[in-house]
Amino acid sequence: MKNALRKHIRQHIRLDCLKNLNTKHDEEANLKEVPSMPFLPGLGLGLLFEVIALLILLVIGLIIIIVIAKVLLFFLPAAIIAGVVWFLTDFSLFWAGVAFLIVAFLSISRKK
C-alpha cells in the first residue's frame, strides 16, 4: 500500500514539474513573436497542383520499381548459374563470368 501511494505521489510530482516546464516554455514562445506557419507548409501552389504532382511522382516511382524488378529477374538465372559454376570450378572467376555471359546471352536471344 505504501509503495503504491509513493508511486502515485511521484507521478503527480512529475506531472506538475512537466506542466511548469511547459507553461514556462509557452510564455517564452509568446514573447518571441514567431510568425504562425503550419507544421508542414505546402509549396503554396494549390491543392490541385499538389495532387497532380503527387500522382506523377507515384507513377514515376512505380515505373522505376518495375524496371528494377525486371532487371533483377533478368540477371537472377545468370547469377545463379554463375554461382554454381564458381563453386564447381574451385572458385574460378573466369569460368563463372563465361557462364554468366552465356546464360545472359541465351536469355536475351530467347526473349526476342
N, C-alpha and C positions, 0 to 999 in steps of 0.2 A: 504494500500500500504506500509506504513512504517513497519507494523508488518511482512509483507511478506519479505521485504528487511532485517529486523533484523534476521528473521529466516534463510534466505539464508546465511547471513554473519556468523551466529553461526554454521551452518552446515559446512561451509568452514573452520572455525577455528578449529572445532572438527576434521575434516579430516586431516588438517595439523598437529595437535597435534598427531593424531594416526600414521601418516606417519613418523613423527620424532621419535616416540617411537619404531616403527618397524625397522627403519634404525639403531637406536642405539642398539637395541637388536640383529639385524643381524650382526653388526660389532663385538659385544661381542662374539657372537656364532662363528664367523670366527676365533677369536683369540684363542679359546679353543682347537682346533684341535680334534674335535669329529669324530671318525670313522664313515663312512657312512654306514648305515644299513637301510633296508626298514622299513616302519612304522610297519607292522605286519610281522615279519620274519617267514618263514616257518621252518619246522623241518630240512630242508636240506636233506631230504630223496628222493626227486624226486617227480615230479608231479604225475606220475602214481601210486606210492605207496600212496600218499596222497588222490587221488581219490578213490582208493580201500578201504583205511581206512575210508573215509567218507561214502561210501556205506555200509560198515559193521556196522558202528555206526548208520546209518539211519535204517537199518534192525533191529538192537537190540532195538532201540528206539520204532519202530513200534510194535515189539513183546511185549515190556513192556506195551505200551498203550493198546494193545488188551487184555492182561492178566488182567490189572486193570479194563477195561470195563466189562469183563466177570465176574469178582469177584463182581463188583458193581451191575450188573444185577442179579447175584445170590442172593445177600443179600437184594436187594430192596424190593421184595414182603414180605420177612420175617420181615424186619424192619417196613414196613407199617402196617402189621397185628399186630406186637408187639406194635406199637404206638397206634393203635385203642384200643387194649386190655388194654393198660396202662391208657388211658382216661376213658374207660368204667368201670374199676375196681377201681376207685378212686385213681389212681396213684400207683397201686401195682406193684412194680418191679418184684416180684416173678412170677405173672401170665403173665406179659409181657415177661419175659425170657422163660417161658414154651411155650408160643405161638410162640415165635421166634424159639425155638428149634424144635417144631413140624413142622412148615412151612419149615424150613431149611431141616429137615429130609425128608419130603414129596417131596421137590424139588430135593433132591439128588436121592431118590428112583425112581422118575419119569423119570429122565434122563438116568438111567441105564437100 
